[in-house]
Amino acid sequence: MTRSVTAKIFDFPRNAWYVAAWDHEVTAKAPLARTVAGTPMALWRGSDGAAAALADACWHRLAPLSKGTVMGDELQCPYHGLRYNAAGRCTSMPAQKTINPSAAVPSFPVVERHRYVWVWPGDPDLADPNLVPDMSQMDDPEWAGDGLTIEAGCNYQLVLDNLMDLTHEEFVHSSSIGQDELSDSEFEVARSGDRGVTVTRWMRDIDPPPFWLKNMRDKFPGFEGKVDRWQIITFEAPSTIRIDVGVAKAGTGAPEGDRSQGVNGFVMNTITPETARTSHYFWAFMRNYRLDSQLITTQLREGVRGVFAEDEDMLIAQQRAIDENPEHVFYSLNIDAGGMWVRRILDDMLAAEGRGSDADRAADRADDAAPVLRAVVES
């Protein structure tokens, strides 16, 4: 079964938490410029170490505050020296004692969690910290790892599509993590409330691809033989995807819950839309074995960096083709079931904000998508 969607640039919800930066990127030395969901922001830390985010444009002449100076708990405009506190209120103006009561810039709610600085670009009254997506493996002492940021030249939903369907590994990553069994295996798709989707795939009694064979030998020197491999993809709105991945010696009980004879990792992904055609892609690879080995941490980070570079090339090419063929119609396959649920969730979030296309949403509900979005999808 297939369904079609017109190729278009997809909008992004604003009433949501997005990662603006790694925590170490935001300092008290100088402000950081970052555009989140189409909103330019200046981020910095006050004297107490708390992160703050203001609109990156001075009230006076729209000079970028990200080019300014951190002065204790205030940010000073680089053009005429106006100062702002973390709430965006102007506290000082040059050459006058009276401060114009309208002198303020928008401030944005900030939460620091899981080694990231999260911001809420929408209605601040709706900014519930409990809605920050779960990325707990990032700072759990039982897990170790590192990651990087990709400045992706594509719409953020293309990255979500890529991560929700990992059968592309067979073709894009054939030399590292891809193998024929990806397309041949069954998978399950399940909704989690109104904000989550999970795609689960098991591949039993297979040869490990090069990436996973190396990891097995890091933990079990000299390992040979077949493995059971798993990929459990968990999406949490608006744009965070954790992928529970690993392999274990075949027949040792991994599908039933005993992963002791294997290696387990979490590919952590959170994608922040910058503009309609660009996004900040924050990722990390976390593992629960050989936690003290910086060598393994570095090797895994660099290995995943190489894999993601192949994805980046494909996504940039896809974005270029979309821009060149704006009327093209996409046809979705069974393997797109998880990504289709993601898009439906995002459509619903946009609708709640009074944005998005009512016609597109009506078409989504009326088409024959139901057989594709079933709980169990077979190849």
Secondary structure, DSSP 4 states (H G I P E B T S, - for coil): --EEEE--PPP--SSS-EEEEEGGG--SSS-EEEEETTEEEEEEE-TTS-EEEEESS-TTT---GGGSEEETTEEE-TTT--EE-TTSBEEEBTTBSSPPTT-B--B--EEEETTEEEE--S-GGG--GGGS---GGGT-TT-EEEEEEEEESS-HHHHHHHHH-GGGHHHHSTTTT--THHHHS-EEEEEETTTEEEEEEEEEEEPPPHHHHHHHHHHSTT--S-EEEEEEEEEETTTEEEEEEEEEETTSSGGGT--TTEEEEEEEEEEEEEETTEEEEEEEEEESSSTT-HHHHHHHHHHHHHHHHHHHHHHHHHHHHHHH-TT-EEEE-GGGHHHHHHHHHHHHHHHHTT-S-HHHHHHHHHSS-TTTT-SEE--
